[in-house]
Amino acid sequence: MPRDNGPIRVLVVDDSAAARSAFRKLLSEDPGITVQGMAGDPFEAAQLMRKALPDVILLDLQLPRMDGLTFLRKIMAQHPLPVVVCSSLTKKGSQKAIKALEFGAAEVIAKPGMATSNDRCEAQIRLCDAIHAAVSSSNGHRKIAAAKPMSPGPKLTADVILPARRANPDIGFPGGQIIAIGASTGGTEALAKILRELPGDMPPIVIVQHMPEHFTRSFAERLNGLSPLEVVEACNGEKVLRGRVVIAPGNKHAILRRSGKAYRLDLVDGPYVARHRPSVDVLFRSVAQSAGNKALGVIMTGMGDDGARGLLEMRDAGADTFVQDETSSVVFGMPKEALALGASDRTVALSSIPRALQDWSKANTLGCLRNP
């Protein structure tokens, strides 16, 4: 049954009393969220859940008496609930976080640092937005009506990273096709399904998947083992080549630029754009400016509106665009916002996206690409 319209009830499970206290303070400032309870290990959490089930569990993975992954699997088997995993910024921690997504976690975030006021602000944005996204997700079980996101913090546009300008692709520029994809909640598993089915000679693909830094490297390594394509986490100046998928690293904005006869990806610092870093809007604007009608833009499952404006800029520059359909999206937020802006008039089911990408590549090669 859908939950009521009151605040989202969160159960915090973390062995650190200091972390639990910090999470309570951060979450309490969002009027759409209330901390229902806090537990130091899975057994304490289970006792609290027997009294009242929360709407979302905020779960650490390094826990006493039972590790977080084991607890997550038990939750999904016995009481499927939206779970936000909060993990340490280490290689081992990021690998566990990727495994948690496979086990059914709705979101993963990094343990926040709060050394400065800006760090605290960004931690609060990411934490509160992840809670709202998780409760809005089907999570493979059931959709829940979420309270309207009201978490604090600025919502800047791509202008703070990359100035807007009219796209004017040089007809003589030898750079070829390029595919740009943006995704958030539910995107990790959706992207895995797509890349498994693509052949190894696809045009270059650049992806922004909302994830913390370090986690994107483990994510790219996992995809590389699943796909015929080479999948890498981008380094600054990374060449975007045919047969390669480049994942924008967490905590850096990714900008596509022309480089000789090809494209490269520049990584830049800067504030959150559309409440994210990397931001899909930033990537898409750069693709519109650098590739124009040689590009395809795709927005997939995710909460919020990051990417909608950038996709519209791509379409205005002559690129083809589509979004993932509602039925196959874990959260239909980002695709819905893009449709509302007129950034695309086409939706594609997840199962049909691999064929849609290949059909676009073939049509573009033959000079049959639609040019609105």
N, C-alpha and C positions, 0 to 999 in steps of 0.2 A: 504494500500500500504506500502511496506517496506520503511523505512526511508533512507535518503541518507547516504553517508559514512563519513559525517562530525562528529564532536564531539556530544556526547549525550547531548541533551538539558534538563536541570533540572530546575524545579520550586520548590523552597524551601518555605514551608508554616509552619511558627513557630511564636508564639506571642512574642518571646524574640528577641530583636534586637541584643543582644550579641551572641545568638545562631546562628542567620542568618549570622552574620559576620564571626563567626568561621567556619560554614559550607562552606561559600564562599571561605575562605582561604584554607581549606582542599581540596575541590573539584578542585580548580583552579590549583593545582599542578599536576593534572592528565590531560595530553594533550588530552585524549579521552573524556573529560567531559567539558561542559561549563554551567555556571549558567545563564539560560535564564531570570529568574526573581525571586523576593522574595516578599512574602506577609505575613502580620501579622495576617490574619484571612481568613476564607474561602470566604468571600465576595470580598476581595481584590484579592484573587487567581482567583475567577471566572471572574473578570474583565480582568485580564491578560490573562486568557485562551480564552476569547472571541477574543482577538487580535491575539494570536498564541498559538496553543497547544504545550505543551512540550512533550518530549519523556518519561520522568519519573517525578513523583511528589515525593518529599521528605516531608513527612507529620508528623507533631506533632499531638498528639491526644488530648491534653489539649489546646483548643483554645477558644478565646472569640467569642461571637455572634452566633457560631454554633460549636458543638463539632466535633472532628476529625472523629469519627465513622460515624456520620450522613453525613458529607461531603464525606467520602469514599463511602458510599452507593449511594450518588447522582452521584459521578463520574462514578461508575460502571454501573449505570442505564442510564446515559446520554452520557458520553464520556469515554468508557472503556480505561483506560491507565494503564501502569505499575506503581504501587505505592510502595514506600519503607516507612514503618512506623518507626518513630523514637520516642521511648517511654521511660518514666522514669523507673528507676530500683526500682519499688515498687510493692507490691503485686497487688494493684489496677491497676497500669500501665501495668504489665505483663498480667493480665487477659484481659484487653482491647486489648492488642497487639494480643493475641491468637484469640480474637473475630474478629480483623481486618483481620487476615489470612482467617477466615471463610468467611468474606465478600469480599475477592478477592485480598487483598494485596499480592504482590509478595514476599516481604521480611519484616522482622522486625529486627531492631537493637536498641541497647540501646543508650540513650543520652550519648555521649562520655565524659569521664573525660580526662582532659589534664594537669594534675598537673605536670607530668614529660615528658621528651622528648620521653620516651618509650611509655607512655600513648598516646601521640599525634600520634606517628608512628602507633600504633595498631588501634587507632581510624580512622586514614586515610585509612589504609588497609581495615578495615571492611566497612567503609562508601563507598569508591570507588568500592570495589568488589560487594557490595550490589546493587549499581547503575548499574553496568555492568550486573550483574545477572538478575536484573529486566527487563532490556531492551532486554535481550536475551530470556526471558520467553514468553510462549504463554499466560500465565496469564488467561487462560480460554477464551481468545478472539481472538487474532491474534499474530502470531510470527513476530518478528521484527529483522531485521539484525542488530547486535550490532557491534560497533567499538571494535577493539581488546583491551582487558583489558591491561592498561599500568600503573596502579596505583603503587606508589612507595612502597618500603619495602622489607624485606628479604623473601625468600621462602625456609625455612629449611626443612630437612627430619626428619623422625622418629628417626634417629640416635642421635639427641640431647636430646631425652627423654628416649629411650630404645635401648640399643646396639643390633645390629643384631647378631644373632647366629643361628646355624643350629637347626632346629626343630627336636626334638628327643623324641616324646611322649612315655612314659613308657607304654608298653602293659598291664602291671598289674595295671595301675592307674585306680581306680574305677569311676572316673568322667565320666559322660555320654555325650550325645549329647549337642551341644550348637549352637545357631544361632546368627550370628553377622551381623548387618545391618548398612549401612552408607547412609545418605541422606542429601540433602541441599535444594536449592530452589524448592518449590513444594512438599517437603517431608512431611510437617505437615499433609496436607490433604490426601496424598497418604498412609501414615502410619495409619491414622485413618480408612481408607477404609479396609486396610489389617487386622488390629487388631479386627475390628468388626466381621470378618468372621472366626477367628481362635477359635478352642475349648479351653476350660480352662485347658486341660492337656498337652499342648504343651511343648516341651523341653524349657529350659531357653533361653530367647532372650535378647541380649544386643544391644542397639541402640546408635549410635552417630548421632544426628540431629543438624546441625549447627544452634545454637541459643544462645543468650546472657544468662548470669547467671540470675537466678530468673525466666526468661521466661520458662526455661525447667521444673520447678516445676509446673507451671500452665498448661503447655502442658501435663505433666504426669498425673495430676489430671483430665484433660479433657479426656484423653485416658482411664483412669481407669474407668470413668463413661460410656464409650462406649463399652468396651471389656469384654468378659467373663474371660479374663486373668487379674491377678493383675498387674497393671502398677505403677511403682514408679520411682521417681528421685533417683539416686544412692547416698548413703552416703559412705564415705570412709570405705572400708572393707566390703561392702555390699555383702551378699551371693547371688549367682546366682542360683536360684532354679527352678525346674520344675513348670510350671504354672505361672511363673512370668516374666514380661518384665521390664528390668532395663534401664532407660534413663540416659545417661551420662550428668551430670550437665554442664551448660554453664560455660566457663572460667576455666575448669579443664580437663586435659587429663585423659582418663580412660584406665587402664591396667588390663587385665584379668590374674589372677594367680591361681595356684592350692592351695587348702586349705583342707587338710585332704582328705575326700572322695568326695569333691565338688570343686567348683570354687568360687572365690570372686573377687570383682572389687576394685582395689586401685585407688584413685584419687590423681593426682600429679600436681604441678605447673610446669611452664616452658614456654618457648617462643612458639609463633605460629609455628605449623608444617603444611606445605602446606597451609599456610596463615590462619590457623584455630586453635582454642582451645575451645573445644576438637577437635582432629583430628581423622578422620577415619583411616588414616595410622597407627597411634599409636595403636589404639584398635586392628586393624586387625593383626599387627605384634605380639601383645601379644597373640592373639587367635591362631595364627600359632604356636607360641612357646609353648603354654600351652595345646592346645587341638588337634593340628594336624589333623589327618583324622577323628576325631570325630565331626568336625565343618562344618558348612555351612556358607559361606560368600555371602552377597548380597549387591550390590551397586545400589542405586535408583537415581531418578532424582536429578540433581544439577549441578551447574556450576563449572568449574575448574577440577583438577585432584586428589583431596584428596581421598585416598582410593584405587587408581589404583595399586600403588606399594604394598600396604599391602595386597590387594586381590591376587596379584600374589604370594606373600610369602605364603599366606594361601593355594593356589592351589599347590605350590611346596611342601608344608608340607603334602599333601594328602587330603586336604579339598575339598568338592564340592563347586562350585561357579556359580553364574549367576548374570546377570544385568537386570535392567528394560529396556524394549524396547523403541525405539525412539518415536513411535507413542503415547504412554501413558505417556511419560516423559514431564514435563513442560520445563525442560532444559536437553538436552541429552549430557551434558559435561562430568560429572563424569563417566557414563556408557560407553561413547564412548572412553574415555582415557583407561579404563580398558580393553576393547576389543582390542584396539590398542597394548597394552602391552602383550596380550595373557593371561591375568589373568582369562579370561573366554571365552568360545566359544558359550555361550548360552544366549539368551535374552528371557525374559518372560514379557508378557503384565501385567499391573497392576492388571487387573481383574483376572488373573490366578495365581498371586503370592501366595495367601492363600492356594490354592490347591497344588502348587509346594512345599511349606514349609511342608505341611502335608505329601505329598508323600515322601519327603526326610526323614522325621522322621520315617515313616513306613519302608522304605527301609533300613535305617540305623539300626533300631531295629532288622530287619530280617537278617542283615549281608549282604545286597545286595548293599551297597553303592559303587558307582564308586570310584576307587582309582587310579587316573592318575599316 
